[in-house]
């Protein structure tokens, strides 16, 4: 006779905790509130190295600004176009600067003449009214002469630019750039003049 084997008991795995439809235990209200209060990604937490790191970053930015300013000043002094503003870069603008700096112009004496005339007017207006009147007329005459000089110079500069580079390479505002430079006192011009008086560019 065959002996009946005893049926082995089947282990039934009991779930310790009930699962929700998402496959994970549903958090209690207390746990959910604690999760919302927990800062994300370290926001709101302070570290011991936070202040030194911020100070170091500030010093690095300051050093970078100082270096950029130093390079800009050197560029303006030596004519190094690598660190010049865009309006001063290029062979055309450099040639215009040399063209203006190699010549004298009435415009560069307007500021000095105006200051002298203003000083004379302030001192002699009451004592010498006739002299003051003549000084005012002289100032108006100087202004008209300077305007005429600028018109003549602008035409000559444009003609020279066309002969040197061709009309298609003369950007907008190039002639005006030269005229504004001719109105400045030579020592105050930026970038600094790279040619002497009479050293005309080819």
C-alpha positions as a LaTeX table, in Angstrom:
\begin{tabular}{lrrr}
\hline
Residue & $x$ (\AA) & $y$ (\AA) & $z$ (\AA) \\
\hline
Unk1 & 0.00 & 0.00 & 0.00 \\
Unk2 & 1.11 & 3.43 & $-0.76$ \\
Unk3 & 1.75 & 5.61 & 2.19 \\
Unk4 & 0.10 & 8.93 & 2.03 \\
Unk5 & 2.60 & 11.73 & 2.26 \\
Unk6 & 1.80 & 14.42 & 4.57 \\
Unk7 & 1.03 & 17.62 & 2.74 \\
Unk8 & 3.63 & 20.20 & 3.44 \\
Unk9 & 2.19 & 23.37 & 4.78 \\
Unk10 & 2.28 & 26.26 & 2.31 \\
Unk11 & 3.87 & 29.34 & 3.75 \\
Unk12 & 1.59 & 32.25 & 3.39 \\
Unk13 & 3.40 & 35.57 & 3.40 \\
Unk14 & 1.51 & 37.97 & 5.46 \\
Unk15 & 1.86 & 41.63 & 4.80 \\
Unk16 & 2.99 & 43.51 & 7.78 \\
Unk17 & 1.31 & 46.65 & 6.67 \\
Unk18 & $-1.46$ & 47.27 & 4.20 \\
Unk19 & $-0.40$ & 48.82 & 0.91 \\
Unk20 & $-2.17$ & 51.50 & $-0.99$ \\
Unk21 & $-2.83$ & 51.44 & $-4.71$ \\
Unk22 & 0.59 & 53.09 & $-5.38$ \\
Unk23 & 2.51 & 50.16 & $-3.90$ \\
Unk24 & 3.77 & 52.02 & $-0.80$ \\
Unk25 & 2.42 & 52.69 & 2.65 \\
Unk26 & 0.26 & 55.72 & 2.97 \\
Unk27 & 2.10 & 58.25 & 5.16 \\
Unk28 & 0.40 & 59.52 & 8.20 \\
Unk29 & $-0.59$ & 63.15 & 8.52 \\
Unk30 & 2.26 & 63.78 & 10.94 \\
Unk31 & 4.83 & 62.38 & 8.50 \\
Unk32 & 3.41 & 64.43 & 5.61 \\
Unk33 & 3.61 & 67.67 & 7.58 \\
Unk34 & 7.20 & 66.89 & 8.61 \\
Unk35 & 8.16 & 66.31 & 4.94 \\
Unk36 & 6.74 & 69.70 & 3.95 \\
Unk37 & 8.70 & 71.47 & 6.67 \\
Unk38 & 12.01 & 69.83 & 5.69 \\
Unk39 & 14.16 & 72.28 & 3.58 \\
Unk40 & 14.90 & 71.19 & 0.00 \\
Unk41 & 18.45 & 71.07 & $-1.31$ \\
Unk42 & 19.90 & 72.74 & 1.73 \\
Unk43 & 17.78 & 75.87 & 1.30 \\
Unk44 & 17.51 & 77.73 & 4.52 \\
Unk45 & 20.50 & 76.03 & 6.09 \\
Unk46 & 23.68 & 77.87 & 6.91 \\
Unk47 & 27.12 & 76.42 & 6.75 \\
Unk48 & 30.29 & 77.51 & 8.41 \\
Unk49 & 31.98 & 78.07 & 5.03 \\
Unk50 & 29.14 & 80.16 & 3.53 \\
Unk51 & 30.40 & 83.56 & 4.69 \\
Unk52 & 34.08 & 83.02 & 3.71 \\
Unk53 & 33.02 & 81.67 & 0.31 \\
Unk54 & 30.82 & 84.71 & $-0.35$ \\
Unk55 & 33.63 & 87.04 & 0.69 \\
Unk56 & 36.09 & 85.24 & $-1.57$ \\
Unk57 & 33.69 & 85.51 & $-4.52$ \\
Unk58 & 33.24 & 89.23 & $-3.89$ \\
Unk59 & 37.00 & 89.75 & $-3.77$ \\
Unk60 & 37.46 & 87.81 & $-7.00$ \\
Unk61 & 34.88 & 89.97 & $-8.77$ \\
Unk62 & 36.57 & 93.11 & $-7.47$ \\
Unk63 & 39.96 & 91.85 & $-8.66$ \\
Unk64 & 38.50 & 91.08 & $-12.10$ \\
Unk65 & 37.07 & 94.60 & $-12.36$ \\
Unk66 & 40.39 & 96.12 & $-11.35$ \\
Unk67 & 42.22 & 94.04 & $-13.95$ \\
Unk68 & 39.75 & 95.04 & $-16.66$ \\
Unk69 & 40.10 & 98.72 & $-15.71$ \\
Unk70 & 43.91 & 98.44 & $-15.76$ \\
Unk71 & 43.88 & 96.86 & $-19.21$ \\
Unk72 & 41.49 & 99.52 & $-20.49$ \\
Unk73 & 43.74 & 102.32 & $-19.24$ \\
Unk74 & 46.81 & 100.72 & $-20.78$ \\
Unk75 & 44.96 & 100.26 & $-24.06$ \\
Unk76 & 43.96 & 103.92 & $-24.09$ \\
Unk77 & 47.51 & 104.99 & $-23.30$ \\
Unk78 & 49.34 & 102.70 & $-25.75$ \\
Unk79 & 46.73 & 102.28 & $-28.46$ \\
Unk80 & 46.26 & 98.54 & $-27.83$ \\
Unk81 & 42.99 & 97.73 & $-29.60$ \\
Unk82 & 42.44 & 94.42 & $-27.80$ \\
Unk83 & 40.91 & 96.15 & $-24.79$ \\
Unk84 & 39.44 & 99.24 & $-26.46$ \\
Unk85 & 35.71 & 99.89 & $-26.78$ \\
Unk86 & 34.14 & 98.79 & $-30.07$ \\
Unk87 & 33.82 & 102.39 & $-31.30$ \\
Unk88 & 37.62 & 102.82 & $-31.25$ \\
Unk89 & 38.60 & 99.52 & $-32.86$ \\
Unk90 & 39.62 & 98.86 & $-36.41$ \\
Unk91 & 42.17 & 100.20 & $-38.90$ \\
Unk92 & 39.75 & 102.88 & $-40.19$ \\
Unk93 & 39.17 & 104.42 & $-36.75$ \\
Unk94 & 42.88 & 104.28 & $-35.97$ \\
Unk95 & 43.70 & 106.06 & $-39.22$ \\
Unk96 & 41.09 & 108.73 & $-38.44$ \\
Unk97 & 42.68 & 109.34 & $-35.03$ \\
Unk98 & 46.13 & 109.69 & $-36.58$ \\
Unk99 & 44.74 & 112.00 & $-39.26$ \\
Unk100 & 43.17 & 114.32 & $-36.67$ \\
Unk101 & 46.04 & 114.16 & $-34.16$ \\
Unk102 & 48.64 & 115.08 & $-36.78$ \\
Unk103 & 46.88 & 118.40 & $-37.52$ \\
Unk104 & 45.96 & 121.45 & $-35.52$ \\
Unk105 & 42.32 & 122.51 & $-35.42$ \\
Unk106 & 40.44 & 125.55 & $-34.16$ \\
Unk107 & 38.02 & 123.31 & $-32.32$ \\
Unk108 & 40.57 & 122.21 & $-29.74$ \\
Unk109 & 41.02 & 125.83 & $-28.62$ \\
Unk110 & 37.31 & 126.55 & $-28.18$ \\
Unk111 & 37.19 & 125.29 & $-24.59$ \\
Unk112 & 40.23 & 127.32 & $-23.54$ \\
Unk113 & 38.95 & 130.42 & $-25.33$ \\
Unk114 & 35.53 & 130.06 & $-23.72$ \\
Unk115 & 37.02 & 129.84 & $-20.24$ \\
Unk116 & 39.17 & 132.93 & $-20.81$ \\
Unk117 & 36.23 & 134.89 & $-22.21$ \\
Unk118 & 34.02 & 133.87 & $-19.30$ \\
Unk119 & 36.68 & 134.97 & $-16.82$ \\
Unk120 & 37.05 & 138.36 & $-18.52$ \\
Unk121 & 33.28 & 138.84 & $-18.57$ \\
Unk122 & 32.99 & 138.04 & $-14.87$ \\
Unk123 & 35.76 & 140.49 & $-13.94$ \\
Unk124 & 35.09 & 143.37 & $-16.36$ \\
Unk125 & 31.33 & 143.34 & $-16.86$ \\
Unk126 & 30.75 & 146.17 & $-14.42$ \\
Unk127 & 33.99 & 148.12 & $-14.85$ \\
Unk128 & 34.41 & 147.77 & $-18.62$ \\
Unk129 & 31.00 & 147.08 & $-20.23$ \\
Unk130 & 32.29 & 147.92 & $-23.71$ \\
Unk131 & 35.09 & 145.36 & $-23.42$ \\
Unk132 & 32.57 & 142.78 & $-22.27$ \\
Unk133 & 30.40 & 143.51 & $-25.33$ \\
Unk134 & 33.36 & 143.05 & $-27.66$ \\
Unk135 & 34.22 & 139.78 & $-25.90$ \\
Unk136 & 30.70 & 138.44 & $-26.46$ \\
Unk137 & 30.87 & 139.36 & $-30.15$ \\
Unk138 & 34.29 & 137.69 & $-30.40$ \\
Unk139 & 32.87 & 134.50 & $-28.87$ \\
Unk140 & 30.04 & 134.38 & $-31.42$ \\
Unk141 & 32.54 & 134.97 & $-34.21$ \\
Unk142 & 34.76 & 132.16 & $-32.90$ \\
Unk143 & 31.80 & 129.76 & $-32.83$ \\
Unk144 & 30.90 & 130.52 & $-36.46$ \\
Unk145 & 34.54 & 130.15 & $-37.55$ \\
Unk146 & 34.82 & 126.79 & $-35.76$ \\
Unk147 & 31.62 & 125.53 & $-37.41$ \\
Unk148 & 32.99 & 126.50 & $-40.82$ \\
Unk149 & 36.30 & 124.82 & $-40.00$ \\
Unk150 & 34.50 & 121.61 & $-39.01$ \\
Unk151 & 32.55 & 121.55 & $-42.28$ \\
Unk152 & 35.74 & 121.94 & $-44.34$ \\
Unk153 & 37.62 & 119.36 & $-42.27$ \\
Unk154 & 34.81 & 116.82 & $-42.46$ \\
Unk155 & 34.76 & 117.02 & $-46.26$ \\
Unk156 & 38.54 & 116.65 & $-46.46$ \\
Unk157 & 38.48 & 113.71 & $-44.05$ \\
Unk158 & 35.75 & 111.94 & $-45.99$ \\
Unk159 & 37.62 & 112.41 & $-49.25$ \\
Unk160 & 40.84 & 111.08 & $-47.70$ \\
Unk161 & 39.01 & 108.07 & $-46.24$ \\
Unk162 & 37.49 & 107.17 & $-49.59$ \\
Unk163 & 40.90 & 107.38 & $-51.28$ \\
Unk164 & 42.52 & 105.27 & $-48.55$ \\
Unk165 & 39.92 & 102.57 & $-47.80$ \\
Unk166 & 37.14 & 102.90 & $-50.35$ \\
Unk167 & 33.63 & 104.21 & $-49.74$ \\
Unk168 & 32.21 & 100.80 & $-48.82$ \\
Unk169 & 34.57 & 100.43 & $-45.81$ \\
Unk170 & 33.70 & 103.77 & $-44.22$ \\
Unk171 & 31.24 & 102.94 & $-41.48$ \\
Unk172 & 28.43 & 105.18 & $-40.39$ \\
Unk173 & 29.59 & 107.89 & $-38.02$ \\
Unk174 & 33.28 & 107.63 & $-38.92$ \\
Unk175 & 33.60 & 111.24 & $-40.08$ \\
Unk176 & 31.64 & 112.45 & $-37.05$ \\
Unk177 & 34.00 & 110.42 & $-34.85$ \\
Unk178 & 36.93 & 112.37 & $-36.26$ \\
Unk179 & 35.21 & 115.75 & $-35.89$ \\
Unk180 & 34.37 & 115.12 & $-32.25$ \\
Unk181 & 38.00 & 114.21 & $-31.61$ \\
Unk182 & 39.18 & 117.41 & $-33.27$ \\
Unk183 & 37.05 & 119.40 & $-30.79$ \\
Unk184 & 38.89 & 117.93 & $-27.80$ \\
Unk185 & 42.08 & 119.30 & $-26.28$ \\
Unk186 & 44.93 & 117.12 & $-27.51$ \\
Unk187 & 46.10 & 116.08 & $-24.03$ \\
Unk188 & 42.59 & 114.96 & $-23.02$ \\
Unk189 & 41.92 & 112.82 & $-26.10$ \\
Unk190 & 41.23 & 109.14 & $-25.49$ \\
Unk191 & 42.77 & 106.94 & $-26.83$ \\
Unk192 & 45.93 & 108.99 & $-26.45$ \\
Unk193 & 47.48 & 110.36 & $-29.68$ \\
Unk194 & 50.05 & 107.99 & $-31.16$ \\
Unk195 & 51.51 & 110.47 & $-33.67$ \\
Unk196 & 53.17 & 113.87 & $-33.34$ \\
Unk197 & 52.09 & 117.12 & $-34.99$ \\
Unk198 & 52.95 & 116.96 & $-38.66$ \\
Unk199 & 53.35 & 113.16 & $-38.64$ \\
Unk200 & 50.64 & 112.59 & $-41.21$ \\
Unk201 & 49.37 & 109.02 & $-41.77$ \\
Unk202 & 49.97 & 107.47 & $-45.17$ \\
\hline
\end{tabular}
